[in-house]
Amino acid sequence: MHDALAAGPEETGRGLSSDGSGNGRHNRQAMAVLTTLFFLCGFLAALNDILIPHLKPIFSLNYAQVMLVQFSFFSAFLLFAGPSAKLIAHVGYKRTMVIGLLTMSAGAWLFLPAANVPSFALFMCALMVLAAGITSLQVAGNPYIAVLGPTHTASSRLTLTQAFNSLGSTIAPSIGGLLFLNSPSPHADSLALMTESALHAYRLEHAAQVKAPYIGIALTLLILAVIISRVYLPAIPSVSAAVLGHSGSVWKHRHLRFGVAAIFLAVGGEVAVGSFLVNYLTQADIGGLTPKTASMFVSLYWGGAMAGRFLGSAVMRTWPAPKVLGVSAVVVVTLLTTSILSNGYWAMWSILFVGFFNSIMFPTIFTLGIAGLGPLIPKGAGVLMAAAVGGAIIPVIQGAFADTMGIHSSFLVPAICYAYVAFYGFDGCRPVSLAFDRDSLAQRKDANFERS
């Protein structure tokens, strides 16, 4: 049963060698395929930032209501990560990626009936389906990349592919703005004065703007699904349960347990910082910027994250990933603390540099969390991806702090999150299972008894 978790029926035959090196040409081909998929995931996720201001006036929503766009997206990681891991166990990594692409395509097609009605609830359903496919793709793709080569460079490979995810996130808002935000939105008072038929006509006209882009997205995803179904991807080798020693459950592994909390807090901290940037930079005592100008600095923030991942990928080929993670987290805590305790450009630029230093955290925590899990990798990957729901929860907590303490002091919330990430890098990521802990303790007691 455990052996079946490592490779599905289509992935038997040629595969990776015991050290994960595999065939160089096939590995490069697989990396190219997965890099393309990660780019798409980043691009589609970033389009949510444009859908929010586009859908808000169409359906006369307040900010709490329109934020259901992000909540629908991030909750998919919690709902579908576990089922995606089980899917890998039954059909393998490659077929799970194909199913993920087909699911994403179905979600993109659902934007058409949502626009035809038009219905905000249907848009949320479409987003949920789209995010379910992205979750399957991430649950399959992240661990696959981690074992697609030597173990000591796993974090470097995943960070490199995540850099292309950031590239998609960087360019998507500009493209989405041209497609969805090319006409001024009417004032809420103007919408309130419209007759029911006029309001329906307005909603139909503006909701229809999403049709052409998402038809193109749906067709692109279908084509990619066909291509990947025909491309050879090296098999992930199976590992017997005996090699793992007492590993019936992923929760027995200390580094996985601590890694779940680290992913939850790292993703939550990253999303929280990004979500509050525009409001923060427009504060008179911080940047005093207009919202439009502040949004350009947000692009700089995500561009820094992309640069950080490219550089981090190279750095972790020579420096241990846990140490890089720990140091990066300490720097982020220092930057956030500097921003909280200062004003003006010091507060502004210290918060913007957070993007560069938190860039390597998700891929590094992920690879450290699944290290040594063998056939339990799909289950471990599913648990770690489910923990990304922190991106839906931590921003809400920071919002509550901002309402009571002010937005300036509210950045204490992500600072606490990153402090835990530092602990994980320096100590929590040590791959020791509960069973191993007990055995090691018994061995040490025996050794001490013999010496005495």
C-alpha positions in Angstrom: 0.0 0.0 0.0 2.8 2.4 0.9 4.7 1.6 -2.3 1.6 2.6 -4.3 1.7 6.1 -2.9 5.0 6.9 -4.6 4.1 6.3 -8.2 0.9 5.8 -10.1 0.4 3.2 -12.8 1.4 5.6 -15.6 4.7 6.4 -13.9 6.2 3.0 -13.7 9.2 2.0 -15.8 12.0 4.5 -16.2 12.3 6.8 -13.3 14.6 8.6 -10.9 17.7 6.9 -9.5 18.0 6.1 -5.9 19.7 9.5 -5.3 17.0 11.3 -7.2 19.3 12.3 -10.0 17.4 10.5 -12.8 18.1 11.3 -16.4 19.4 14.8 -17.0 17.4 15.4 -20.2 14.2 14.1 -18.8 14.6 16.0 -15.6 15.2 19.3 -17.5 12.1 18.5 -19.6 10.0 17.9 -16.5 11.3 21.0 -14.9 10.3 23.1 -17.9 6.8 21.6 -17.8 6.4 22.2 -14.1 7.8 25.7 -14.4 5.1 26.5 -16.9 2.5 25.2 -14.6 3.7 27.2 -11.7 3.8 30.4 -13.8 0.1 29.8 -14.7 -0.8 29.2 -11.1 0.8 32.5 -10.1 -0.8 34.4 -13.0 -4.3 33.1 -12.2 -4.0 33.7 -8.5 -2.9 37.3 -9.1 -5.9 38.0 -11.3 -8.0 37.9 -8.1 -6.5 41.3 -7.2 -8.1 42.7 -10.4 -11.4 40.8 -10.1 -12.0 42.4 -6.7 -12.2 46.0 -8.0 -14.0 44.8 -11.1 -16.8 42.8 -9.3 -17.3 45.2 -6.4 -19.3 47.9 -8.3 -21.0 45.4 -10.6 -22.7 43.7 -7.6 -22.7 46.8 -5.3 -20.6 45.0 -2.7 -18.9 46.3 0.4 -15.3 45.4 1.2 -16.2 42.6 3.5 -18.4 41.0 0.8 -16.0 41.4 -2.1 -13.2 39.8 0.0 -15.0 36.6 -0.4 -13.0 36.4 -3.7 -9.8 35.8 -1.7 -11.6 33.7 0.9 -13.0 31.4 -1.7 -9.6 31.0 -3.3 -7.6 30.3 -0.2 -10.2 28.0 1.4 -9.8 25.7 -1.5 -6.3 24.7 -0.2 -7.9 23.5 3.0 -10.8 21.7 1.3 -9.0 20.0 -1.6 -5.4 19.4 -0.5 -6.3 16.2 1.3 -8.4 14.8 -1.6 -5.6 15.8 -4.0 -3.1 13.7 -2.0 -5.4 10.7 -2.1 -5.7 11.2 -5.9 -1.9 11.1 -6.2 -1.9 7.8 -4.3 -4.4 6.3 -6.8 -3.4 7.7 -10.2 0.1 9.1 -9.6 1.7 12.6 -9.9 1.4 13.1 -13.7 -2.2 12.2 -14.0 -3.1 14.3 -11.0 -1.4 17.3 -12.7 -3.5 16.6 -15.8 -6.7 16.3 -13.7 -5.8 19.6 -12.0 -5.4 21.4 -15.3 -8.8 20.0 -16.5 -10.4 21.1 -13.3 -8.9 24.6 -13.7 -10.2 24.7 -17.2 -13.7 23.8 -16.0 -13.5 26.6 -13.4 -12.5 29.1 -16.1 -15.4 28.0 -18.3 -17.8 28.6 -15.4 -17.0 32.3 -15.6 -19.2 32.3 -18.7 -22.6 31.4 -17.0 -21.6 33.5 -14.0 -21.3 36.5 -16.4 -24.4 35.6 -18.3 -26.7 35.6 -15.2 -24.8 37.6 -13.8 -24.3 36.2 -10.3 -21.6 36.9 -7.7 -22.3 33.5 -6.1 -21.6 31.8 -9.4 -18.4 33.7 -9.7 -17.4 32.4 -6.3 -18.2 28.9 -7.4 -16.1 29.3 -10.5 -13.2 30.6 -8.4 -13.5 27.7 -6.0 -13.4 25.1 -8.9 -10.4 27.0 -10.4 -8.6 27.0 -7.1 -9.4 23.3 -6.5 -7.5 22.6 -9.7 -4.6 24.8 -8.7 -4.5 23.0 -5.3 -4.2 19.6 -7.1 -1.4 21.0 -9.3 0.5 22.3 -6.3 0.1 19.2 -4.2 1.4 17.1 -7.1 4.0 19.6 -8.4 5.7 20.7 -5.3 6.9 17.3 -4.0 7.6 16.1 -7.6 10.1 18.9 -8.0 11.5 18.3 -4.6 12.6 14.7 -5.6 13.5 15.6 -9.2 17.2 15.6 -8.5 19.6 15.5 -5.6 18.1 15.9 -2.2 20.5 18.6 -1.1 19.3 20.9 -3.9 15.6 20.3 -3.5 14.9 23.7 -1.9 16.8 25.4 -4.7 14.8 23.7 -7.4 11.5 24.4 -5.8 12.5 28.0 -5.1 13.4 28.4 -8.8 10.1 27.2 -10.0 8.3 29.3 -7.4 10.2 32.3 -8.9 8.3 31.8 -12.1 5.1 31.6 -10.1 6.1 35.1 -8.8 6.7 36.2 -12.4 3.2 35.2 -13.3 2.0 37.1 -10.2 4.0 40.2 -11.2 2.6 40.6 -14.8 -1.0 39.4 -14.2 -2.2 42.6 -12.5 -1.1 44.8 -15.4 -2.7 42.5 -18.0 -5.8 42.1 -15.9 -6.1 45.9 -15.5 -6.1 46.4 -19.2 -8.8 43.7 -19.7 -11.1 44.3 -16.8 -10.5 47.9 -15.6 -10.6 49.7 -18.9 -13.7 51.8 -18.0 -14.4 54.0 -15.0 -16.7 52.5 -12.4 -19.9 54.5 -11.6 -20.4 55.9 -8.1 -22.5 53.8 -5.8 -25.1 56.6 -5.6 -25.5 56.4 -9.4 -26.1 52.7 -9.2 -28.7 53.2 -6.5 -30.7 55.6 -8.8 -30.8 53.0 -11.7 -34.0 51.2 -12.4 -33.9 47.4 -12.0 -33.7 46.8 -15.8 -31.0 49.4 -16.2 -29.0 48.0 -13.4 -29.3 44.5 -14.8 -28.2 45.7 -18.2 -25.2 47.5 -16.6 -24.2 44.3 -14.8 -24.5 42.2 -17.9 -22.4 44.6 -19.9 -19.5 44.8 -17.4 -19.6 41.2 -16.2 -19.2 40.2 -19.9 -15.7 41.7 -19.9 -14.4 38.6 -18.2 -15.7 36.2 -20.9 -13.0 36.5 -23.6 -10.0 36.4 -21.2 -11.3 33.4 -19.3 -12.3 31.6 -22.5 -8.6 32.0 -23.6 -7.5 30.8 -20.2 -9.8 27.7 -20.4 -8.5 26.8 -23.9 -4.8 27.3 -22.8 -5.4 25.0 -19.8 -7.0 22.3 -22.0 -4.1 22.4 -24.5 -1.6 22.2 -21.6 -3.5 19.2 -20.2 -3.2 17.4 -23.5 0.5 18.2 -23.9 1.4 17.1 -20.4 -0.6 13.8 -20.8 1.8 13.0 -23.7 5.0 14.2 -22.2 7.2 11.7 -20.4 7.9 12.6 -16.8 10.4 10.6 -14.7 8.8 8.4 -12.1 9.2 9.1 -8.4 10.7 5.9 -7.0 8.9 4.0 -4.3 10.4 3.7 -0.8 9.5 0.8 1.4 7.9 1.5 4.8 10.8 -0.4 6.4 13.3 2.3 5.2 11.3 4.9 7.1 11.0 2.9 10.3 7.7 3.2 12.2 6.3 5.8 9.7 2.6 4.9 9.5 1.5 8.5 9.8 3.0 11.8 8.7 2.1 13.3 12.1 4.8 11.1 13.7 7.4 13.3 11.9 8.4 16.3 14.0 9.6 18.4 11.0 6.3 17.8 9.2 4.2 18.8 12.3 6.2 22.0 12.8 6.2 22.6 9.1 2.4 22.7 8.9 2.4 25.6 11.4 5.3 27.2 9.5 3.5 27.1 6.2 0.3 28.4 7.8 2.1 31.4 9.4 4.4 32.1 6.4 1.6 32.2 3.9 -0.6 34.1 6.3 2.1 36.6 7.0 2.9 37.1 3.3 -0.7 37.6 2.3 -1.4 39.9 5.2 1.6 42.2 4.4 0.6 42.4 0.7 -3.1 43.0 1.5 -2.4 46.0 3.7 0.4 47.6 1.6 -1.8 50.1 -0.3 -3.6 51.3 2.8 -0.3 51.5 4.7 1.6 53.4 2.1 -1.1 56.0 1.7 -0.9 56.9 5.5 0.4 60.5 5.9 3.1 59.4 8.3 4.3 56.6 6.2 4.5 57.3 2.5 1.7 59.8 1.9 1.1 58.3 -1.5 -2.1 58.2 -3.6 -3.7 54.8 -4.0 -2.6 54.6 -7.6 1.0 55.4 -6.8 0.9 53.0 -3.9 -0.2 50.2 -6.2 2.9 50.6 -8.3 5.0 50.1 -5.2 3.0 46.9 -4.5 4.2 45.7 -7.9 7.7 46.5 -6.7 7.0 44.4 -3.6 6.0 41.3 -5.7 8.9 42.0 -8.1 11.2 41.8 -5.1 9.7 38.5 -4.2 10.5 37.2 -7.7 14.1 38.4 -7.6 14.5 36.9 -4.1 13.4 33.5 -5.4 15.8 33.6 -8.3 18.7 34.6 -6.1 17.6 32.3 -3.3 17.6 29.4 -5.7 21.3 30.0 -6.4 22.3 30.7 -2.8 20.7 27.4 -1.6 23.0 25.4 -3.9 25.9 26.3 -1.7 24.3 27.3 1.7 22.1 24.9 3.7 18.4 25.6 3.1 17.4 25.6 6.9 20.0 28.3 7.6 18.9 30.5 4.7 15.3 30.1 5.9 16.1 31.0 9.5 18.3 34.0 8.6 15.7 35.3 6.1 12.9 35.1 8.7 15.1 37.0 11.2 15.7 39.7 8.6 11.9 40.0 7.9 11.1 40.3 11.7 13.8 43.0 11.9 12.3 44.8 8.9 8.7 44.7 10.3 9.9 45.8 13.7 11.8 48.7 12.0 8.6 49.7 10.1 6.5 49.5 13.3 8.9 51.7 15.2 9.6 54.3 12.5 7.8 56.7 10.1 8.3 58.1 6.7 10.6 56.4 4.2 12.2 54.2 6.8 8.8 52.6 7.5 7.9 52.5 3.8 11.0 50.9 2.5 11.5 48.5 5.3 8.1 47.0 4.7 8.7 46.8 0.9 11.9 44.9 1.4 9.9 42.2 3.2 8.9 40.8 -0.2 12.5 40.1 -1.1 13.3 38.2 2.1 10.1 36.2 2.5 10.3 35.0 -1.1 12.1 31.7 -0.3 10.0 30.8 2.7 7.1 28.7 1.2 9.2 26.5 -1.1 11.9 26.0 1.5 9.5 25.1 4.3 7.7 22.8 1.9 10.8 20.8 0.9 12.0 20.7 4.5 8.6 19.5 5.6 8.4 16.5 3.2 12.1 15.5 3.6 12.5 11.8 4.3 8.8 11.0 4.1 9.2 8.6 1.1 5.9 7.0 0.2 4.2 9.4 2.7 5.2 12.4 0.5 1.7 12.7 -1.2 0.0 12.8 2.2 2.6 15.2 3.7 2.3 17.5 0.7 -1.5 17.5 1.0 -1.3 18.5 4.7 1.3 21.2 4.0 -0.8 22.6 1.1 -3.9 22.6 3.4 -2.0 24.8 5.8 -1.8 27.5 3.1 -5.3 28.4 4.4 -3.4 30.7 6.7 -3.6 33.2 3.8 -7.3 33.5 4.5 -7.1 33.7 8.3 -4.0 35.8 9.3 -5.1 38.9 7.3 -8.4 38.8 9.1 -6.5 38.7 12.5 -4.3 41.6 11.4 -7.5 43.5 10.3 -8.9 43.2 13.8 -5.7 44.5 15.2 -5.7 47.4 12.7 -9.2 48.4 13.7 -8.2 48.5 17.4 -4.5 49.5 17.4 -4.1 51.2 14.1 -2.7 49.8 10.8 0.9 50.9 11.8 1.0 48.7 14.9 -1.0 45.8 13.3 2.2 44.6 11.5 3.1 43.0 14.8 0.9 40.1 13.7 3.0 39.1 10.7 6.1 39.8 12.7 5.1 37.1 15.2 4.3 34.8 12.3 7.8 35.2 10.9 9.4 34.7 14.3 8.0 31.2 14.3 9.4 30.6 10.8 12.8 31.6 12.1 12.5 28.9 14.8 11.5 26.4 12.2 14.6 27.2 10.1 17.0 26.9 13.0 15.5 24.0 14.9 12.0 22.9 14.0 12.9 21.4 10.6 15.1 18.7 12.0 13.7 15.5 10.4 13.1 13.4 13.5 10.1 11.1 13.9 8.4 10.4 17.3 9.4 6.8 16.9 13.0 7.8 16.2 12.9 10.1 19.2 11.8 7.3 21.5 14.4 4.8 20.0 17.2 7.3 20.2 16.3 8.1 23.8 16.3 4.4 24.7 19.7 3.9 22.9 21.2 6.9 24.8 19.9 5.5 28.1 21.4 2.1 27.3 24.7 3.7 26.3 24.9 5.7 29.5 24.0 2.6 31.6 26.9 0.7 29.9 29.3 3.5 30.5 28.3 3.7 34.2 
